Amino acid sequence: MQYEEVSAEDERIATIVVDAAMKVHRALGPGLLESVYEVCLAHELRKRGLTVRRQDPIPINYDGVRFEEGFRFDLLVEERILCEIKSVQTLHPICTAQVLTYLKFTN
């Protein structure tokens, strides 16, 4: 797998996303549903002037058929940073595989 170099703009946006996620986590603490963290993070990012799409479907092609709702991403920030929200004690390898699959299907 080949990765593109990260632009300064991507770094800027990612820094804002991480800072906002930490603010949400500090305010709410652990143990809530992912959907709660998602809606609060989206709100926090919009407050900071970023555009955020939530739960949009990503189509997949399988067996020559296009399925419009192959999966849904949690957040897409500024049309360039994909955020998958997890509320778990330990991040499992399947979580990484899931995000890599999302990135594959969204180019």
N, C-alpha and C positions, 0 to 999 in steps of 0.2 A: 504494500500500500504506500502511495506517495502522498506526502503532505505538502501543502503550499506554505510559503513563508507567511507569518502573521504580520499584518500591516499595523502601523501605528494606530490607526483608527480602530481596528479590531481590539488592540490592547487597551485603548482608552475605554471602549464600551465594556469590555470584559472586566476591567477594574471597577467600573460603576456597578455592574451586575453583582460582583462578589461583595462589594461594600454594602449594597442594598440588601443582599441575601443575609449578610451578617447582622444588619440592623433588624431585619424581620425576625431572625432567629433569637437575637437578644431580647426583643420585645415580647415574643410569644413563647419562647422556650421550646423544649422538645415534646414529642408525644402527640402532636395533632395530625390530622389527616393531611396528605399531600395537597389536596385541593385547597385547604386553608392557606398553606404557605404559598401556593401558586397565586391565588387571588391577591394576597397581600404583597407579594413580590412584584406582581404586575402593576399594582397601584403605586408602589414605591418607585419603580422604574419610570412610570409615567410622570410622577411628581418631579423627577429629575430630568424631564424633557425628552425621554426616549420613546419611540414608538414600540408597541408591544402587541403581538397577536397571540391569542390563547386558543388552544384546543382545535386548531384548524386541521382538517383531514389532509393526509398526504396519500395520493393515489399510488397504487403499485400495479405492475403488469405481471400477470401470471398466466402461463399457458395461452399466450396470445390475446388475453382478455385484460382490459384495464378496469381495475376495481377502484372506484373513487375514494373509498374509505378503507385503505389498507391499514392505516394507523393514524393516530393524532399525536402531535407534539404538544408538550406542556406550554412552553413559551418560545416565541421567536422575537428577538430583540433587534430592532433596526434592520430587519430583513437579512441579518448576517450572523447572529449569535443564537444558537439553539440551546435552550435550557430544559433539561429533564429533571424535574423535582423528585427527590427521594426523601422519605421520612423513615429511615432505617438506622439501626444501631451500627451495623457493619455493611459496607458496600460490597456486594457480591459480584463475581465476575460476569454474571448474566446482565447486570446493570450496564457494565461497560460494553458488552456485546450489543445490547439494545441501542445504546447511543450510537455506536458505530454503524449499525444497520440504518438508523434514522438518517445519519449523515450520508450514507451511501445512496439512499433513495431521494434525498434532497439535493444531491450534488454539493 
